[in-house]
Amino acid sequence: MIGTSLAFTDGLNRAATDSDFTSTREVRNLANLNRTWSSCRVLNLAKIYTAYKDNEDYLAKPLFEHSALNRALILKHTLRLDERDLFPGGRRTVTKVILPYDPYDLRLGGRSFFVRQTQYEPMMRTYLGIEDMGKNRDAKILRCIDELPSLDPFLLREHLDKAGCNPSGVYFQISPQDLKAMTAFTAREIENLVNVALGQGKNSKGATRLGNKILSDNLSKTLAPLQMTLQMSDEEFQEGIMCWRGFLYYKWCHVELQSGLRDVLGGLGSYRTSGSYDEAMRGYLKKARPRIAKAVVEIINDARDTLDHYDQVYHALAVRRDPEPFRQFLLFGSELFIELGHKIGILNHISSFWKYRMARLNRKGAKPLQDIEFADMLVDFEASLFNNLKKDPMRQRA
């Protein structure tokens, strides 16, 4: 939500004394983002700018043409009560864009708006000079990003590619934290390939080295035998490795999410609220709890089915020494890839938001959520579950 009528360039001169982020907590939260790379919830273009501003590929293929947007922080944001009037249609999770005054020091604050909020087009004209929203490339990219349930690098890259946008690969790197956590998982996943398909015998170090190559952005001669096995051109292999990296990432996410999702499913059935005795509220909670639990389980199982298909074609390569199913999967599996990314994004949102709300309640002296507060969280979950799955939550409640 834009907090002032001055143009963005004017705001740069006032940054130190008149930030649009006026509360101490908001400034602190923004500064914390300066230490993090991108994630499922945050696309940190400010961090990417400070790290790659002299990189030739970054300069030649920017994500956004407007320099302020290309140094922004883009977040998947759950609307607070005082923000919901900006979306009369009832959206709960939206795309927030923060334009920092200084990408090197986010403590100075910045300006922010929500993609497609009320008065969105006039704001884009005033703050970014965009006159024709239908033709402007940056506006198109923001719409693409807003359509996604998650900002994970693989889903984002695939979605932008389908829209005809192919920016530098530096925008789609796995965060260092996730990369570190994935290394051992990936080594275990591909150990059979190293041991059997590539003929290296039982070699955990070889699996780790190959896993690091697959997870990195720089393909090397180490992977040449795999490229020959799959009979792929250089371009096909580059895209195929990106697809494989994405499936490994989603498989890792699926495993990592299980504990949090068990907490969600258990809490949906057992959490005891306080507060009102409103009959309609009790009726909604009684129906919504099992409805949401069922939908979450369905998405978990759907994601598992897609990953099982991946496991089958990978088994053909690594154990049966038949590369063709895996090759076809990498070449033509983009639709499965996008569907899986959407499902993992929804599950990640539900798990992380539940954890965030419950962590606050575990503090000493914290009171249980009131009926209305718990219902508000469940409505957000339903919006994520049913809107993204092309279902009507109102019809589900009928």
N, C-alpha and C positions, 0 to 999 in steps of 0.2 A: 504494500500500500504506500503510494507516494505521499510524503508528508509535507511537501512545500510546493509552491508554484514556480520557483526559480528553475532555470534550465540547468541541465547537468553540468555544463561547463562553468556556469556561475557558481554552482555548488562546490566545485573543486577549490575555489579560492576561499570558501568559508569552512572548509572541512574541519579544521582544528577546533573551531569554536562553535559550530552549529550543525553537528551531525544529526541526521534523521533518526539515528538510533540513540535515543535520549536516556534510556534507563541503563544503569550500571550493568544489570544482568545481560541485556541485549548486546552491549559492547563487549562484555567478557565472553559471551557465547560466540560472537563473531571472531574475536581474537583467537579463540581456541581452534577455529577452523583453519587458521593460518598455519597450524602445525600438522594438518592432516592433508592427505591426498584425496582422490576421489573415492567414492563408495557407492553402494546401492542407493543411498539417500542424498548424496552430495556430489556435484560435478564442480570441482574446485579449479576453475580456469585461471584464477589469480595465482595459484601455486604453479600451475603449468606455465603461465607466462614468465614468472620469475626464474623458473628452471630452464626454459627453452627459448627465451626471447631472441637469442642469437642463432638458433638452429635453422638451417636452410629450409628444411622440409616444413617446419612450423611456420616460417615466414611466407613460404610459397603457397601453403594450403591451410589457411586459417579456418577455424570452425565458423566464426562470425566475421563479417566484413567490418562492422563498427568496432573500433578499438575498445570502447567501454564494455560492450557485451563480451568481447573476447578476453576480458580480464575479470569477468563477473564470477560470482558464486551462484550456482543454480541448485536448488534444493527441492525435494519432494516434501511438502509441508502439510501437516494436518491443521486445518483452520481452527483458531480459537473462537470462542463465542462472539467476541466483538469484531471478528473479521467476516462472519458468515453472510452479512448483508451485501458483501461484495460479489456474491455468487447466488443470485435469486433462484437458480435452478436446483440448489440444495447440495452442491458438491462439498465433499469433506476433505479430500486430499487433493492438493493443487500443486502447481509449479511456481515456486518463488524465485525471483531473480534479484540478486543483491549487486549493486554497482558500487564497489568500494571506492572511496576517495583515493586511496593509495594501496595498490596490491601488495606492497611490501610491509605495510603496517595497518592491519585491519582494525586496530584499536581506534583509529580515527573515524570509523563508521562508514556510512555510505547511504545510498538511496535504494529503495526496494519497491517492487511491484509484483503482482501475481499475473501470470499469463492468463489472458481472457477474463480478467476481472471486469467489473462495471467501469465504464469509461476507459477501457483499455486502449482503444485506437487513438483518442486524443492524447493520452499519456505517451504513447509511442511517438507521436508527432512531436510533442513538446520536448521530450527528454532524449530521443534518439534521432529525431529528424526524419522519421519514416512517414512518407506521405501516402503511399499506395500499399496497404497491407496485403492485398491480393497478389502483388507482383514482387514485393521485396523479399530477397533471399533470407535475410536474418529473421523476418517475421515467419517465414515458412519453416525455418529450422526450429524456432521456438514452439510452433504448433506441433511439429513432430515430437519434440521432447515432451510436450505436455500430454501427448497421447499415451505415453509409456507409464506403466505402474512403478517403474524402477529406473535408476540411472546407471545400472551396472554396465561396464564398458562394452560387453559383447552384444547385449540387446540394443544399446544405443547405436553402435556401429552398424549393425544389420538394418535397423530401422532407418537410419540416415541414408544408407546405401540404396535402399529401395526408393527413397525420395530423391535420388540423384545427387546426393551430397557426399563427397569423399574427402574429408579433411585429413590432415596429417595423422599418422598413427600414434603420435605422442598423446593425443587426447583419449586414447582407449587402452592405456596400460593398466594392468592390475596394480592395486595399491601395494606398496612395500610390505605392509602388515599382512594383507591377504596372501601375497606371494610367498612370504616366509611360512605362513601357516599351511599353504598348499603343497610345499615342496615334498614333505614326507608322504603325504597322501598320493601325490602324483607318482612318486617313485614306486609305491606299492602297486598302483594301478597298472603301470607299464612294465613291471618286472618280467612278466611272462613274455612280453614282446622282445625284451632284451635277451632273455634266456633262450628263447626258441626261434623267433622269427629272424633275429639279427645274428644268431649263432654265437653269442658271447658266453654261453654257459651260465651257471648261477652266479650272478654278479650284481649285488645290491648297489655297489658304487657306480657301476655302469648305468643302472636304472636311474639313480639320482642325477647323474650327469646328463643323460638323455632327457629326463624330466625337466631339468633346468633349461635345456635348449628349447623344448617345446613351449615352456612358459615364458621364455624371453622373446623380445621383439626382433632379435637379430638371428636369422637362420644361418647355420654354418655348414661346412662340409661334413660335419658329424652326422647330419641327417640325410646326406646324399644316398646311402643305401636304402633308407626308407622311401625316399622319393622314387628311386628306381623300382622298388618293390611295388609301389602303388601306380607306377607308370603315369605320372603326372608331369605336366609342363611346369616350368618355374612359377608361372602365375597361378596355375591350379594348386600347386603345392603350397604356395604362400597363403592362399585363401583356405585351403584344406587344413593347414596347421592352425589357423585362426579359429576355424570351426571346431577342431578337436580341442583346442585350448578352452573354448567356451563350454563344451560339454563336460570337460574335466572340472571346470569352475562350478558349473551348475550341480554336478554330482557331489562335489565337495560341499557346496552350500546346502544341498538337500540333507546330507549327513549332519552338518553343523546345526541345522535348524531343528532337528528332531527333539532335542531336549526342551527347547523353548516352546515348541508346538505342543508337547505333552503338558507343559505347564498351562498353556492356553486352554487345551481341551479339558484338563482337570478343573481349572478355575471356572470355566463356563458352567460346569455342572455343580460346583460346590461353593462358589464365592457368595458370601452372605452380605447383602447390602444393608444400609441403614436409611432412616428417613421416612419418606411419605408412605401412606397406605392407599395411594390412588389406585382404584380398581383397574383403570385402563393401563397404567404403568405396569402393574403386576401382570396383567394379561399379556402385554408385549414381551416382558422379560421371560415369562413362562414359555412362550412360543419361540422367541428369538434364540434362546440359549441352545436348544437342540438343533434348530435350523442352521445356525452358524457352525456348530460343531460338525454337522453332517457335511456342509459345504467345504469346510477345511479338510476333512478326511478325504473327500472326493478329489480335491486338488492335489493333496499329498499323493494319493494313489495314481492319479493321472500323470503326475510328474514321474512317479516311479515306473509307470508303464513305458514312458518315453525313454527313460534311462535304461530300462531292461532291453529295449530295442537296440540302443547303443551298445550295451554289453554283448548282445548276440553277434553283431557285426564285428565288434572288436575281438571276440573269442574266435571268430572265423579267421581273422588275420593272425592273432598271436598264438593260437593253439593248433588250428587246422591248417594253417599256412595257406589260406585262401584269401588273397587281398581284395578280390573284386567286391564283395559286399561292403567292406569298409570304404573302399574307394568311392563307390556309388553313394554311400551315406554322406561322405564329406562333400561330394560334388553337388548333391541334390537334396540335402537335408535341411535347407534354410527354413522351411516352414515349421518343421519340428523344432528347430532351434529357437525360432521366435516364440512359438507357443510355450516352450519350456521356460524361456526367459520371463514371459509374462507370469506364469504360475509361480515361479520362484520369487519373483518380485512381490506378488500378492502375499505369499506366505511370509516373506521377510518383513513386510510392513506390519502384518498382524502380530508376529512374534516380537518384533522390536518395540511396537507401541504398547503391547501388553506388559512387557518387561519394564518399560519406562514408567507406566502408571503404577504398577505394583511395587516397584522399587521405592517410589515416594511414600507408599503406604506402609512400608516396612520400617520406616523411621520411628524412633521412640516417640510415643505420644500421638502418632498419626491416627486419625479417625477413619473408619471404613468409608468407602464410597457410598453416597446416597443413591437411591434408586435412579434418580434423574441423571446422575453422573455416570453410573454404570450403563444405563440405557444409551446415553450419548456415545459412549465408546463402542457399544454394540452396533449402533446405527452406522458409525464410521466403518466398522468391519463389514457390514452388509453392503455398504456402498462400494467398497473395494472388491468384495467377492462377486456380487451380482452384476454390477456395472461392467466390470472388466470381462465377465463371462457372458455378456450380452443377455443378462436376465434382468427382469424388473423386480426390484425388492418389494415394491408395493403389492405386486401380484403374489409374491411369496407370502406376504402377511395375511392375505385375504383368507 
